[in-house]
Amino acid sequence: MSKINFFNKSKFNSLWFDLKDALTGSEADFTKIGIGKAIFLLAIPMILELIMESTFAVVDIYFVGRLGASAVATVGLTETYLFLLYSICMGLAMAVTAIVARRIGEKEHEKAGVVAVQSIFIGILGSLPFVIAGIFFSKELLALMGGDDWSLAIGYRYTQWMLGGNFVIMLLFVINAIFRGAGDAAIAMRVLWLANGLNLILDPILIFGWGPFPEMGIEGAAIATNLGRGAAVIYQLYCLLKGGKHIKISKNQIKLHLESIKKIVKTSLGGIGQMIVAMTSWIFIMRIIAEFGSNAVAGTTIAIRIMMFTMMPAWGMSNAAATLVGQNLGADQPERAEKSVWISGFWNMLFLVSISVVFFLFSENLVSIFTDEPEVIKIGGGWLRIISYSYFIYGWWMVAVQAFNGAGDTITPTKINLVFFWLIQIPLSYVMATVWGMGYSGVFWAIFISETSVGLFTIWLFTRGKWKNVKV
């Protein structure tokens, strides 16, 4: 009995030390330690990082929801444009993670630092068009998406701040991608906890005018977001210069390196194209939904935020798989890279299946947390119930996509998205919603059909293994 107790105690202590290592930052070589331990050390901080991100997304829409359906709709319509920005951020981040991970796997830490600096330059440049559009054309952008009178008279200030200050979003994505690719996931976690912790504090203060602050309404939500993310970017730059466990940039690296820029841009084009296809398809989807009124847009927006809350941790697991794929390919261990994906995918699937049960049973209860308008609750609840049917596939799909991206093969997912989102999802949504007269629920079912199909196809393509031969 004493031996059993000693074994259990030893196992518990080992798990505790691994958890502590994951949260503070591990110096382990992820290409050599056990795959399960490597996934644990990377996934825990990535999951916690994105839990905070998704928590803020839900709390933010809760506060904005107190301002009415038009305010929520304004957030939803603005996010259709932010999705374009996110497509660039995420596409660039995919390339940065893949290249940094590959250099770290090859033990070329100096080259990884060069890639980090150049990616920051690219990120700043890429944010400029959105700054100009947000500051000068926010009303026109909302009108183009079918915004109501309240959105055009008052809500446009939210759009102005969110797009005008988008460079902090860009840098937040890119620099955290550097840390993830290097294996410094704990730093990326602390960055988002700082950003979103400040957001959570500032949101109600600026929206409702608590204490000495003026009541700023929906504009206050955007200002809070920019302040929180801006502070986080300053912390990111400090950590990069100080140095993490796996990557550090020196002052003599802060200069243009055209060869590295060319490689990053070339690799990121597929990722950006991949995300632009997915995100622009969402703009068309929201435009179709907007035809059915602000309640439909508000219900969809709330449902999306709830989905983000549940899927961000799953993306954390998927990001861990991407880092392991990149580093193991860099270390010339493709079979270990593949095994990492299957193990990550299994745990991801179990998590999302459990979430799908909650969605199916309590969909309207979840939406009612954020609004008391019956029609909005009905619409948002319908979305969650329908989407719950596909979460089993989502778990595997998310990890498979990130495996392609982690290997540097961003072109394959782009081609897949082009076919399934533009050629299937958008036309099918329009036909089911308008031609067949199913209304907004037709859009929800079209998305379920198309995204389940793309998930199955992506998993099949991953099993063919061509991603193992990609060079970055």
TARA-V846194 format. One record per pair of residues at least 24 apart in sequence whose ideal C-beta (glycine too) atoms are under 6 Angstrom apart, sorted by the first residue. I is the first residue (numbers start at 1). GAP is how many residues later the second one is. Records with the same first field share a line. If there is no record, write none. Layout:
I=GAP + GAP
//
This chain:
24=162
25=161 + 220
27=218
30=153 + 297
31=74 + 296 + 297 + 300
35=304 + 305
38=286
39=281 + 305
42=143 + 278 + 281
43=274 + 277
45=140 + 141 + 144
46=139 + 270 + 273 + 274
47=266 + 269
48=141
49=139 + 140 + 143
50=262 + 263 + 265 + 266
51=262
52=140 + 141 + 144
53=139 + 143 + 259
54=254 + 255 + 258
56=140 + 143
57=248 + 251
58=247 + 251
59=141
60=143
61=244 + 309
62=308
63=140 + 141 + 144
64=157
65=305 + 306
67=151
69=225 + 226 + 229
70=78 + 80 + 224
71=147
72=226 + 229
73=221 + 224 + 225
74=77 + 81 + 84
76=221 + 225
77=65 + 68 + 70
78=81 + 84
80=203 + 206
81=60
83=196 + 199
84=195
85=45 + 81
87=188 + 189 + 192
88=38 + 184
89=81 + 84
90=185
91=177 + 180 + 181 + 184
92=82 + 176
93=80 + 81 + 84
94=177 + 311 + 316
95=169 + 172 + 173 + 176
96=81 + 82
97=80 + 83 + 84 + 225
98=228 + 308 + 310 + 374
99=373
100=78 + 81 + 82
101=80 + 222 + 225 + 226
102=224 + 228 + 370
104=78 + 142 + 223
105=222 + 225 + 226
106=224
112=135
113=136 + 140
114=139 + 143 + 146
115=145
116=62 + 133
117=132 + 136 + 137
118=139 + 142 + 143 + 146
119=55 + 145
123=47 + 48 + 51
127=39 + 40 + 43
130=33 + 36
131=33
133=30
134=26 + 29 + 30
135=29
146=144
148=146
155=63
157=62
158=60 + 61 + 64
161=61 + 62
162=60
165=61
168=61 + 62 + 65
171=62
172=57 + 61
175=61
180=139 + 143
182=64 + 65
183=63
184=60 + 61 + 62
187=52 + 57
191=41 + 45
194=38 + 41
195=33 + 34 + 37
198=30 + 33
199=25 + 26 + 29
202=25
267=141 + 205
270=140 + 141 + 144
271=139
273=141
274=136 + 139 + 140 + 143
277=140 + 141 + 144
278=139 + 143
281=140 + 141 + 144 + 145
284=142
285=144
288=141 + 142 + 145 + 155
289=151 + 154
292=147 + 148
295=80 + 81
296=83 + 144
298=78
299=77 + 80 + 81
302=65 + 68 + 78
303=77 + 80 + 81
306=60
310=45
314=34 + 38 + 84
317=27 + 31
318=80 + 81 + 84
321=78 + 81 + 82
322=80 + 83 + 84
325=78 + 81 + 82
326=80
329=78
334=134
341=58 + 62
344=55
345=51 + 54
348=47 + 51
349=46 + 47
352=39 + 42 + 43
353=39
356=32 + 35
359=25 + 29
360=25 + 28
382=59
383=61
386=58 + 62
390=58 + 62
393=59 + 62
396=63
397=58 + 61
400=58 + 59 + 62
401=57
404=63
407=60 + 63
408=62 + 64
409=58 + 61
416=42
420=30 + 34
424=26
425=25
//
